[in-house]
Amino acid sequence: MFERFRRIRLLYVVLAVLLLVGLLPLVVAGTLVSRRSADELRAIEGRYQAQLVQGKARQIELYGQRYRDVVTGLARAFEIAGGIHSLTDAGSDQRLQRTLQDDPNLIALAICPVKGEIHRAFQPDLIRKEEVDQRITDVLARMSSREVIVGRPQIIRSAQEMGLTIAAPVMDGDQIVAAVVAVVSFQEAFKTVQSSSTKSSREMLEAGLPVVFVVDQNGKAVAHPDAAVAFAERPMTDLKVVEDWLESGSQIQTALAPFTLEREGKSISMLGSYATAELDHNALLGVIAIHQGKFEDAIEHLLRALALTHFYPRAHFNLGVALARLGWWDRAIKAFEVCSQMYPRMIGAYRYLSVIHQRLGHPTEALLYRNRLRDLLAQAKEAGIKLNTDASTAPELPEHPAPEPAAEPLT
């Protein structure tokens, strides 16, 4: 009986060892694979966010380049023909009108000699003659060389549509003898930011979907999923991601920026990204994408970007903002200090550093950074430099820090 009991107990031990040897590697491998899959999914999400705005910016650039080529081609054709004398022929205005019929995106086309009558054709159901003449006057006032001029997208009031004005000079040697001016529909840009969903932009944000819109160099909306926002040319500078784009302009191809949106007395954590569409060196548009997100996600994406290129002051600043919004003070201080070392004129970093040190009960350090901020503002004022960041506004910081992960995000 005792011998039989020993055999049964030995069998259990052998089975347990076999199960352990067989299943443990599977469990370990499954855990590693799941972690790797999660990392890959987060990496894909970050790449998608950057590619989303980059792709739409390139679409807008290509659309603008297409009509730059059309206007420039007409101007060069007149130069080869020896001027615009052919427009004095009977039927020239009808030929211009047929050109508009062949391309529905061309709202108006005008040939403007320095001396003589302006020849124009336009779509009367989309734009009035007075609006065409006003746009011609505005763009010709800026023409002084052989360069093509691209104006900012503006609302066509008679049709409630955005239009882009492009002009190219017709040269005779070094003299401008005429100009070709086109008013082009900006509806293609609206298509790039429109979503297949019928939800409003607010409903899309609440559903966790990204909202994409386009702003000009003044921070005003020129294309938006809610068309009324663009038609009203509403300033979007209340969104920090728009301010970031205005500060960086074409210097940064694309970037991620965490910020807070105030709505109905509540602070909502948002993730933003931006890219620049260059229609002309004096006509830059910002393609902005925003969606509700977590600062933890922003930190992960920013650290991934810094792993590719460490010398990126704006990324260090945005990382500091995300860390500060979570109340992770020591780590935020490190990020802001690195940012200020790389770019000593980043006044936002000094603002955060002074407020955080004051919060932590470090009056000496807080005073040091306040003095640096004051000196920097004084230098900027003396040099006549206008700074976009409002140094008088205190940064938004939480009352209580969020729980921190065990691993340090900064190394």
C-alpha positions as CSV (number, residue, x, y, z in Angstrom):
1,M,0.0,0.0,0.0
2,F,2.8,2.4,1.0
3,E,4.7,1.5,-2.2
4,R,1.7,2.2,-4.3
5,F,1.2,5.7,-2.7
6,R,4.9,6.5,-3.4
7,R,4.4,5.6,-7.1
8,I,1.3,7.8,-7.4
9,R,3.1,10.7,-5.7
10,L,6.1,10.3,-7.9
11,L,3.8,10.4,-10.9
12,Y,2.4,13.7,-9.8
13,V,5.8,15.2,-9.4
14,V,6.9,14.1,-12.9
15,L,3.7,15.5,-14.4
16,A,4.2,18.8,-12.6
17,V,7.8,19.0,-13.9
18,L,6.7,18.2,-17.4
19,L,3.9,20.9,-17.3
20,L,6.3,23.4,-15.9
21,V,9.0,22.7,-18.5
22,G,6.5,22.7,-21.3
23,L,4.3,25.6,-20.4
24,L,6.7,28.1,-18.8
25,P,8.5,28.9,-22.1
26,L,5.1,29.4,-23.8
27,V,4.0,31.8,-21.1
28,V,7.2,33.7,-21.2
29,A,7.2,33.9,-25.1
30,G,3.5,34.9,-25.1
31,T,4.2,37.7,-22.6
32,L,7.2,39.0,-24.7
33,V,5.2,38.8,-27.9
34,S,2.2,40.7,-26.4
35,R,4.5,43.4,-25.0
36,R,6.2,43.7,-28.4
37,S,2.8,43.9,-30.1
38,A,1.7,46.6,-27.8
39,D,4.8,48.6,-28.5
40,E,4.4,48.1,-32.2
41,L,0.8,49.3,-32.0
42,R,1.8,52.4,-30.1
43,A,4.6,53.1,-32.6
44,I,2.1,52.7,-35.5
45,E,-0.2,55.1,-33.8
46,G,2.6,57.7,-33.5
47,R,3.6,57.2,-37.1
48,Y,-0.1,57.5,-38.2
49,Q,-0.5,60.8,-36.3
50,A,2.6,62.3,-38.0
51,Q,1.8,60.8,-41.4
52,L,-1.8,62.1,-41.2
53,V,-0.8,65.8,-41.2
54,Q,2.2,65.3,-43.4
55,G,0.1,63.6,-46.1
56,K,-2.6,66.2,-46.1
57,A,0.0,69.0,-46.2
58,R,1.6,67.4,-49.2
59,Q,-1.8,67.2,-50.9
60,I,-2.4,70.9,-50.4
61,E,1.1,71.7,-51.7
62,L,0.7,69.7,-54.8
63,Y,-2.7,71.3,-55.5
64,G,-1.2,74.8,-55.1
65,Q,1.8,73.8,-57.3
66,R,-0.5,72.6,-60.0
67,Y,-2.1,76.0,-60.4
68,R,1.2,77.9,-59.9
69,D,2.3,75.9,-63.0
70,V,-0.9,76.9,-64.9
71,V,-0.5,80.6,-64.2
72,T,3.3,80.6,-64.8
73,G,2.8,78.6,-68.1
74,L,0.4,81.2,-69.4
75,A,2.8,84.0,-68.5
76,R,5.7,82.3,-70.2
77,A,3.6,81.7,-73.3
78,F,2.8,85.4,-73.6
79,E,6.5,86.2,-73.2
80,I,7.4,83.8,-76.0
81,A,4.6,85.3,-78.2
82,G,6.1,88.7,-77.6
83,G,3.4,90.1,-75.3
84,I,-0.3,90.1,-74.9
85,H,-1.2,91.6,-78.3
86,S,-3.2,88.6,-79.3
87,L,-5.8,89.5,-76.7
88,T,-6.8,92.5,-78.8
89,D,-8.4,90.1,-81.3
90,A,-12.1,89.6,-81.4
91,G,-13.2,86.6,-79.4
92,S,-10.2,86.6,-76.9
93,D,-12.6,87.1,-73.9
94,Q,-14.6,84.1,-75.1
95,R,-11.5,82.0,-75.3
96,L,-10.7,82.9,-71.7
97,Q,-14.2,82.0,-70.7
98,R,-13.8,78.5,-72.3
99,T,-10.6,78.0,-70.3
100,L,-12.7,78.3,-67.1
101,Q,-15.3,75.8,-68.5
102,D,-12.5,73.3,-69.0
103,D,-11.3,73.5,-65.4
104,P,-14.0,73.9,-62.8
105,N,-11.4,74.8,-60.1
106,L,-10.6,78.0,-61.9
107,I,-13.0,80.5,-60.6
108,A,-11.6,83.5,-62.4
109,L,-8.8,84.3,-64.8
110,A,-7.5,87.7,-65.8
111,I,-4.8,89.1,-68.1
112,C,-3.7,92.5,-66.7
113,P,-1.5,94.7,-69.0
114,V,0.4,97.6,-67.4
115,K,-1.1,99.8,-70.0
116,G,-4.5,98.9,-71.4
117,E,-7.7,97.2,-70.5
118,I,-7.9,94.2,-68.2
119,H,-9.2,91.1,-69.9
120,R,-11.1,88.9,-67.4
121,A,-13.3,85.8,-67.3
122,F,-15.1,84.5,-64.2
123,Q,-17.8,82.2,-63.1
124,P,-20.7,84.6,-62.2
125,D,-22.4,82.0,-60.0
126,L,-19.3,81.8,-57.8
127,I,-17.8,85.3,-57.8
128,R,-18.8,88.9,-58.6
129,K,-16.9,91.2,-60.9
130,E,-16.2,93.5,-58.0
131,E,-14.6,90.7,-56.0
132,V,-12.4,89.7,-58.9
133,D,-11.2,93.3,-59.4
134,Q,-10.5,93.6,-55.7
135,R,-8.4,90.4,-55.7
136,I,-6.5,91.6,-58.8
137,T,-5.8,95.0,-57.1
138,D,-4.5,93.3,-53.9
139,V,-2.2,90.9,-55.7
140,L,-0.8,93.4,-58.2
141,A,0.1,95.8,-55.4
142,R,2.6,93.2,-54.2
143,M,4.1,92.5,-57.6
144,S,7.6,94.0,-58.1
145,S,9.7,91.3,-59.6
146,R,9.6,88.1,-61.6
147,E,8.5,86.0,-58.7
148,V,5.1,84.3,-58.6
149,I,2.8,85.6,-55.9
150,V,0.4,83.4,-54.0
151,G,-2.1,85.1,-51.7
152,R,-3.6,83.6,-48.5
153,P,-6.9,81.8,-49.0
154,Q,-9.8,84.2,-48.5
155,I,-13.6,83.8,-48.4
156,I,-15.6,84.6,-51.6
157,R,-18.6,86.2,-49.9
158,S,-21.0,85.8,-52.9
159,A,-20.5,82.1,-53.0
160,Q,-19.4,81.2,-49.4
161,E,-16.3,79.5,-50.7
162,M,-12.6,79.9,-50.1
163,G,-10.5,81.0,-53.0
164,L,-6.7,81.3,-53.6
165,T,-5.2,84.1,-55.7
166,I,-2.1,83.3,-57.8
167,A,-0.3,85.9,-60.0
168,A,2.7,85.7,-62.3
169,P,4.3,88.6,-64.3
170,V,4.7,88.7,-68.0
171,M,8.2,90.1,-68.7
172,D,9.8,92.0,-71.6
173,G,13.4,91.9,-70.7
174,D,13.6,93.3,-67.2
175,Q,10.3,95.1,-67.4
176,I,6.9,93.8,-66.3
177,V,4.4,94.4,-69.1
178,A,1.5,92.5,-67.8
179,A,0.4,89.9,-65.3
180,V,-1.7,86.7,-65.3
181,V,-4.0,86.4,-62.3
182,A,-6.1,83.4,-61.4
183,V,-8.6,82.9,-58.6
184,V,-8.6,79.2,-57.7
185,S,-11.1,77.3,-55.6
186,F,-9.7,76.1,-52.3
187,Q,-12.4,73.4,-52.1
188,E,-9.8,70.7,-52.5
189,A,-8.3,71.6,-49.2
190,F,-11.7,71.2,-47.6
191,K,-11.9,67.7,-49.0
192,T,-8.5,66.8,-47.4
193,V,-9.8,67.8,-43.9
194,Q,-13.3,66.5,-44.3
195,S,-14.2,63.2,-42.6
196,S,-16.4,60.5,-43.9
197,S,-18.4,60.8,-40.6
198,T,-21.4,63.0,-40.5
199,K,-20.5,64.1,-36.9
200,S,-19.6,67.7,-36.1
201,S,-16.0,68.4,-35.0
202,R,-17.0,68.4,-31.4
203,E,-18.8,65.1,-31.7
204,M,-15.7,63.6,-33.4
205,L,-13.5,64.8,-30.6
206,E,-15.8,63.3,-28.0
207,A,-15.8,60.0,-30.0
208,G,-12.0,59.9,-29.9
209,L,-11.6,60.7,-33.6
210,P,-9.0,63.2,-34.9
211,V,-10.1,66.6,-36.2
212,V,-8.0,68.1,-39.0
213,F,-8.1,71.7,-40.1
214,V,-5.9,74.2,-41.9
215,V,-4.8,77.7,-40.6
216,D,-2.9,80.5,-42.3
217,Q,0.1,82.4,-40.9
218,N,-2.2,84.5,-38.8
219,G,-3.6,81.5,-37.1
220,K,-7.0,81.9,-38.8
221,A,-8.9,78.8,-40.1
222,V,-9.0,78.5,-43.9
223,A,-10.3,74.9,-44.1
224,H,-12.2,73.1,-41.4
225,P,-14.6,70.1,-41.1
226,D,-17.2,72.7,-39.9
227,A,-17.2,75.0,-43.0
228,A,-18.7,77.9,-41.0
229,V,-15.5,78.1,-38.9
230,A,-13.4,78.6,-42.0
231,F,-15.9,81.0,-43.7
232,A,-15.8,83.1,-40.6
233,E,-12.0,83.0,-40.6
234,R,-12.1,82.2,-36.9
235,P,-8.8,82.6,-35.1
236,M,-7.6,79.2,-33.8
237,T,-4.8,80.6,-31.6
238,D,-6.6,79.6,-28.5
239,L,-5.3,76.0,-29.2
240,K,-1.7,75.6,-28.0
241,V,-0.8,73.4,-30.9
242,V,-1.6,76.3,-33.3
243,E,0.6,78.6,-31.3
244,D,3.4,75.9,-31.5
245,W,3.1,75.8,-35.3
246,L,3.1,79.7,-35.6
247,E,6.3,79.7,-33.6
248,S,8.1,76.9,-35.5
249,G,6.6,77.6,-39.0
250,S,8.5,75.8,-41.7
251,Q,11.5,75.1,-39.4
252,I,9.9,71.8,-38.2
253,Q,8.4,69.4,-40.7
254,T,6.0,67.8,-38.3
255,A,5.6,67.6,-34.5
256,L,3.4,66.2,-31.7
257,A,2.3,68.6,-29.0
258,P,0.2,67.9,-25.9
259,F,-2.1,70.6,-24.6
260,T,-5.3,71.2,-22.6
261,L,-8.6,72.3,-24.0
262,E,-11.0,74.1,-21.6
263,R,-14.6,73.2,-22.2
264,E,-17.6,73.9,-20.0
265,G,-15.3,74.5,-17.0
266,K,-13.5,71.2,-17.5
267,S,-9.9,70.7,-18.6
268,I,-9.6,68.0,-21.3
269,S,-6.2,66.5,-22.2
270,M,-5.5,66.7,-25.9
271,L,-2.9,65.5,-28.3
272,G,-2.1,67.7,-31.3
273,S,0.2,67.4,-34.3
274,Y,1.0,69.8,-37.1
275,A,2.8,70.0,-40.5
276,T,3.5,72.9,-42.9
277,A,2.1,73.2,-46.4
278,E,4.3,75.7,-48.4
279,L,2.3,77.2,-51.2
280,D,4.9,79.9,-51.5
281,H,7.8,81.1,-49.3
282,N,5.4,83.9,-48.2
283,A,2.3,81.7,-48.1
284,L,2.6,79.0,-45.5
285,L,-0.4,77.0,-44.2
286,G,-0.5,74.9,-41.1
287,V,-2.2,71.5,-41.2
288,I,-3.3,70.8,-37.7
289,A,-4.7,67.5,-36.2
290,I,-6.2,67.3,-32.7
291,H,-7.8,64.5,-30.7
292,Q,-8.5,63.7,-27.1
293,G,-5.6,61.8,-25.7
294,K,-3.5,61.1,-22.6
295,F,-0.4,62.9,-21.6
296,E,1.1,59.5,-21.0
297,D,0.7,58.7,-24.7
298,A,2.2,62.1,-25.6
299,I,5.3,61.4,-23.4
300,E,5.8,58.0,-25.1
301,H,5.6,59.6,-28.6
302,L,7.9,62.4,-27.7
303,L,10.5,60.1,-26.2
304,R,10.3,58.1,-29.4
305,A,11.0,61.2,-31.5
306,L,13.9,62.2,-29.2
307,A,15.4,58.7,-29.6
308,L,15.7,59.5,-33.3
309,T,17.1,63.0,-32.9
310,H,18.1,64.3,-29.4
311,F,18.7,67.9,-30.5
312,Y,15.0,69.0,-30.8
313,P,14.3,71.8,-28.3
314,R,10.6,72.0,-29.1
315,A,10.2,68.2,-28.4
316,H,12.0,68.6,-25.0
317,F,9.7,71.5,-24.2
318,N,6.5,69.6,-25.2
319,L,7.8,66.7,-23.1
320,G,8.2,69.0,-20.2
321,V,4.7,70.3,-20.6
322,A,3.2,66.8,-20.6
323,L,5.2,65.8,-17.5
324,A,4.3,69.0,-15.7
325,R,0.6,68.5,-16.6
326,L,0.8,65.1,-14.9
327,G,2.5,66.7,-11.9
328,W,5.8,64.8,-12.4
329,W,7.8,67.8,-11.3
330,D,11.4,66.4,-11.2
331,R,11.2,64.9,-14.6
332,A,9.5,68.0,-16.0
333,I,12.4,70.2,-14.6
334,K,14.9,67.9,-16.4
335,A,13.1,68.3,-19.7
336,F,12.8,72.1,-19.4
337,E,16.4,72.5,-18.4
338,V,17.6,70.5,-21.5
339,C,15.3,72.6,-23.7
340,S,16.6,75.9,-22.3
341,Q,20.2,74.7,-22.7
342,M,19.6,73.9,-26.4
343,Y,17.6,77.0,-27.1
344,P,18.2,79.7,-24.5
345,R,15.4,82.0,-25.9
346,M,12.6,79.5,-25.2
347,I,10.7,81.7,-22.7
348,G,8.0,79.1,-22.1
349,A,10.7,76.8,-20.5
350,Y,11.6,79.6,-18.0
351,R,7.9,80.2,-17.2
352,Y,7.4,76.6,-16.3
353,L,10.6,76.3,-14.4
354,S,9.8,79.3,-12.2
355,V,6.3,78.1,-11.5
356,I,7.3,74.5,-10.8
357,H,10.1,75.5,-8.4
358,Q,7.7,77.9,-6.7
359,R,5.3,75.0,-6.3
360,L,8.0,72.8,-4.9
361,G,9.1,75.4,-2.3
362,H,12.3,76.4,-4.0
363,P,12.2,80.2,-3.9
364,T,15.8,80.7,-4.9
365,E,15.5,78.7,-8.1
366,A,12.1,80.2,-8.9
367,L,13.5,83.7,-8.6
368,L,16.5,82.7,-10.8
369,Y,14.2,81.6,-13.7
370,R,11.9,84.6,-13.3
371,N,14.9,86.9,-13.6
372,R,16.1,85.1,-16.8
373,L,12.6,85.4,-18.2
374,R,12.5,89.1,-17.4
375,D,15.9,89.7,-19.0
376,L,14.9,87.8,-22.1
377,L,11.7,89.7,-22.5
378,A,13.6,93.0,-22.1
379,Q,16.1,92.0,-24.8
380,A,13.3,91.0,-27.1
381,K,11.6,94.3,-26.6
382,E,14.8,96.3,-27.3
383,A,15.4,94.3,-30.5
384,G,11.8,94.8,-31.6
385,I,11.1,91.1,-31.6
386,K,7.5,90.1,-31.1
387,L,7.2,86.9,-29.0
388,N,4.1,84.7,-29.5
389,T,4.1,83.2,-26.0
390,D,2.3,85.3,-23.4
391,A,4.8,85.4,-20.5
392,S,2.3,87.0,-18.1
393,T,0.1,83.8,-18.2
394,A,1.0,81.2,-15.6
395,P,1.2,77.6,-16.9
396,E,-1.6,75.2,-16.0
397,L,-0.4,72.7,-13.4
398,P,-2.4,70.0,-11.5
399,E,-3.1,70.3,-7.8
400,H,-2.1,66.7,-7.2
401,P,0.5,64.7,-9.2
402,A,-0.7,61.7,-11.1
403,P,0.7,58.2,-10.2
404,E,4.1,57.8,-11.7
405,P,5.3,54.6,-13.4
406,A,8.2,52.7,-11.9
407,A,10.4,53.3,-14.9
408,E,12.0,56.7,-15.4
409,P,10.9,58.1,-18.8
410,L,14.0,60.3,-19.0
411,T,17.5,58.8,-19.1
